[in-house]
Amino acid sequence: MPLVSVLLPVYNDARYVELALNSILSQTLGDLELIVIIDGSSDGTPEIVSRFRDPRIRLVHNERNLGLAPSLNRGIAAAKGDYIARQDADDIALPHRLRTQIEFLRSHSDVAMVGSWALLIDDQGREQGVLDYPPIADIDIKWSLLFRNPFIHSSVMMRRDVVDRTGGYTEDPVIFRAFVEDYDLWSRINRVARSANIREPLQVYRLNSMSASARTRCEQSRQTHTIAQRNMCWLLDWSTMDVSCWEGLYRFLYHPPQQPLDWTTSEALRTMAFFDAVYSSFCGRYRFSKSEIHEHRARVFRWWARHALSLSFRKNGNRSLLCRLALLRWGASLTGRVAVSEFAGALERTRYEGKCALST
């Protein structure tokens, strides 16, 4: 039985698929199977794949184009490995990717899935930088899931048992045809397990202007918001999202401080109260350690405090003096809570180090 099953769905990917296949077959970890799901391709993709004679390749043929999520679920059903890794047909796995992730999961038995950073290239293979936005720690990942997808899909490796337990990729056509089926799955996995990203590029991610996700960017953004709101409702134990609360929080989070926000005082106060409720529920819903919470609260509150203070100092838009004062008070309050969290975190570390010294 292979240790790792790598899922590689392909659909009209003749231009890049050979590079993707070779990048998996040349991994320093050889104990793998490569499951290639041919999703009704009409170009030369099937012929390119058929030229590979490596016995580790297993083919799954869809009689017609089913889409990414159903194809991935067919790959999961066929997989025999204890770990399931993703690979996109236009991306490239660095040679040590699978070995690094296996070693990480073996040394972190409480982590169910792990992604990584990635090198960024353009259509021609020219390097464009590093995708280093994915957060590293479990607590930062779970917080990010309330707003966006904190994983690069083709960099992820999961334990097979957690995939089975959470039901695999959704086949809701509204979600998977907007190419956010991964965000949906990561959200469900992180409700029951811990996850991580490795602070190192293990994948080469291609900016492909012809990719399906690039062609559906507007719908992808809408469905991302839908999943984010659902995650927040789960956190708060709400049946439906209060749209005014969500819009206020989202506008605050992504609004450039140099542009008018046009908030009323009541909108500002409602958003502040909603943020406090969300963060309180976040700390109570998960079993984070005290030190994790103190350090995370300091990081999150510091950014929100700076943003609130920056907005309060700018007289623009329709914001009244009362609104600006509310933002100023909130920013000052958050700044004070940052100091408290930093002190509590330092105290917690001192206690931990003292226990370690006594035990030795």
N, C-alpha and C positions, 0 to 999 in steps of 0.2 A: 504493500500500500504506500502511495506517495505521501510525503510529509505535507507538501503544499500543493493546492490546486489553484492554478492561475486562470482566471476567466478573461477571455479576450473575445468580445463580440465584434464582428466585422460586418460592415455594410458599405459597399462601394468605396473601399479604402485601398484601392490598388496602388495609389501613389506612395503610401507610407507603410503598408502592412508588413513588408519584408523586414524593414528595420525593427519594427516592434517584435516580430517573431524571433529574430536573431538575438535581440536584447534579453529575452527570457531564456532562450535555449543556451545562451553563453553565460548564465549566472554562475557565480562561484559556488552557490548551493545547487547541487545537481538533483537532489531528491524531490522532484516535482513532476506534476503533470500539467500540460498546457491544454486547456479546453478552449477550442476555437469554435465559437457559435457563428455560423454563416447565416446571416439574417436576410435571406432572399436577395443577395447582391446581384446586380445586373451588369457589372463591369467585369474586369479581369481578376477580381479578388479571389474567387474560388480556385482559379488556375494557379495563381501564385502560391496559395496555401498548399495546394496538392503537390507542389514540387518538393516540399519538405518531407524527408523520410525519417525524421527523428521519431523513435517509438514512444516518446513521451507526449507526442501530440495526439489529442483525441478530438474528433470532429463531431459537431452537432449541427445538423442541417435543418433550418426552418423552411417549410415548403413555401412560405410567403413571408414578406416583411412584417414582423410582429412588433418591432420597436425594442428599445434598449432594455427596459425593465423585464418584460416577459422573456427576452433572450437570456438575461442574466439569471433569472430564476430557473430556466432550463439548464443552464450551466451549473448552478448550485445543486440541482437534483442529480446531475451526472457526476458531481465531484466526489472523490474518494479521500481527499486529504483532511488532516486535522485542522489545517489552516486554509483560508480562502483569501487569495490576493486578487486585486483588480489590475488590469492593464488595458489601456485604450490603444486602438490601432494606429493612431497618429502620434503617440508618445513613445518614449524610449526609457527602459529601465536601466539604470546604471548597474555595472556588473555585480556589485556587492549588495544591491538593494535587498533581496530576499533573505540573505544570510544575516544582514544587520537587523532586519525586523524580527526574524525568528529568535535571534539571540536576545533581543529586547523583550519579547513576549515571554521567553523562558525565564528571564531574570526578574520579570514583573508579573507574577502569577495572578495579580488582581486586575490586570489590564486586559480588556477583551478585544480591543481594536487599536491599531496604531497606523498613523500616516506619517508623512514627512514633508519637508520643504522640497522645492524643485527648481532646477535650472529652467529658465525660460528661453525658448527659441522662436524664431519666426517661421514662415512658410518655407523659407529656403534653408533652414537649419542654422541661421546665424544667431549667436547667443545674444540675449536681450537683458540679462540680469538674473536675479534670484527671486523666486516667489517665497518670501519668508514671512508672509502674513499669518499662516496657521499658528494658533497658540500652542504651547508645549504641554502645559499642565492640565490635568483633568478638570480642575475647578474653573480655569480660564476657558476651556473648551465648552463646558456646560453653560457658562455665562454667555459665550458667543452664540451658542445655538438658539438663544432667545431672540437673536437679531439677524443671523446670517449663517451660512454654511462654513464651518471652520476646518474643513478638510479638502485636500485636492483628491478627487475621486480616484484617479488612476494610481495614487500612491498608497492606497489603503490595504492593510492586511487584517483579517478578522479571524477569531477563533470560530470554528465551525459550529460549536454548540450554541453560541450566542446568536448566530444567524438563524439557526433552527428555532431557537426560543422566541425570537422577535418576529419571525414570519417572512424574512427575506424582503425583496423589493416590492413596493406597492405596484399593483397593476391597474390602479385608477388612471384611466387615460388622460384625464385633465392634468394630473401631476407628472406622469412619466413622459408625456409628449411635450412638456415644457422643460424636460431634462433637469428636474429637481428631485428625482426618485432617490438619489443618494442622500440629500439633505433630510428627506423623510425617514430613511432607514437609520441614519446616524442619530437622529432625534430619538427614535424608539430604543436603540441600543443604549444610549446614554441615560435613559431612565432606569435601567437595571444593572448597568455595569460602568466600570471606569475605562477611560480611553486616554490616548496620548498622541502627540506628534513628535517625531525625532527632529532635533535641531540640526539638520544636515540635509542637503539635497540628495535624494536617492532616486529621483525620477527626472526625466527631461520632458517638460510640458511644452507642447507646440501651440503657438497662437495660429490657429487655422481659421481663416476667414470664411471658409466653406463648410465648417463643421455645423452640425445640426443645432448645437447649443448657441452658436453665434447667430444663426438665422432666426432663432426664437427668443432673442434676448428680452424683448418687452414682456412676452408672456411668462418667461422665466422669472423676471422680476416680480410680476404679480403673484405667481405661485409661491415664490420665496416668502413674500409677505404673508400669504395664507398659512404656510407651515410655521413661520415665526409666531404668528398670533395663536395658532393651535398650541404651540409649545408653551406660550405664556399662560394660556387658559389652563393647561394641565398643571402648571406650576401653582397657579392661584386657586385651583379647583373651581374654576368658572365653567359654566356650560357654553357661554358665548362671550366674545370679546366686546368690551365697551369701545366702540370705534373712536370716540373722541379721546379716550385715554391713550389708545394705541397711536393715533395720529400725532398727538402732542409729544409723546415720548420719541417717536421716530423723527419728527421734525427737529426736535432738540438735538438728538443724537447726530444727525447727518447734516445739520444746517451750518453753512460756513459762517463763522462769527463776524465776518466783515460785511455780510449782507443783511438787509432788513428781515426780521422774523415776523413782525406784525402780530404779536401775541397780545391778547387782552390780559388783564390782571387775573381774571378768573381762570383763563386757559393755563396761565403759568402756574397758579396754585394747584390746579387739578393735576397737572403733569408732575409736579414735585411730589404730591401725595401718592400718586400712582407709582412713581419710581421707588419711593420708600417702601410701599407695599410689596412691590416685585422683589426688591432686594431682601426684605425680611423673609418672604416666602422662600426665596432661593436658598438662604442659609439654613432654613428649617426643613426644607424638603430633602436635602441630601445629607449624607453622613460625612461631612468634611471635618477634619481635625480643627482644633481651636487655632493652631498656628496658620493653617491654610486660610481660614476665614479672616483672621487679622490681616495677613499679608494681601489677600485679594481685595478686601474692603479698602485698604489704603490705596491700592493701585486704581481701583474703579472710582472711588470718591474723589481722588486727586484730579483725575481727568474731568469728571463732571463738575467739580468745583471751579476749575479753571475756565471751563466753557461757560458756566453760569455767570461768573464774574466778568468775563470778556463781553458777554451780551449785555450785562447790566451797565457797563461803562459807555456803551455806544447809543447815542440818541438817534435812532433811525426807525423807520417803519411807523406803525401806529401805536407803539408801546407808550403807555402813560408813565408818569413819574412813579406811580404806585407799583406798576409792573416792574419797572427797573429796580425799585427798592426791594420787591419780593425776590427777584433774581439775586440781588446783592446779599440779602439775608440768607438765602438758600446756599449760595456759594460760600459764605462765611461759615455757615453751619457745617457744611460738608468738609471744609478745611479743618475745622475743629475736630470732626470725627476722624479725619485722617491722622491727626496727631495722637488721638486716643488709641487708634488701632495700631499705630507704629509702636507706641509705648507698650501696649498689651502684647504685641508680637515679640518685642525684645524681651519682655518678662517671661513669656512662654519658652523662648529659646534658652534663656538662662536656666530655667527650671529643668528643661530637657538635658542640657549639658551637665547640670549638677547630678542628675540621676545617672547619666552615663559614667561620670567620674566615680560615683559611689559603687556602681556595679563592677567596675574594674579594680 
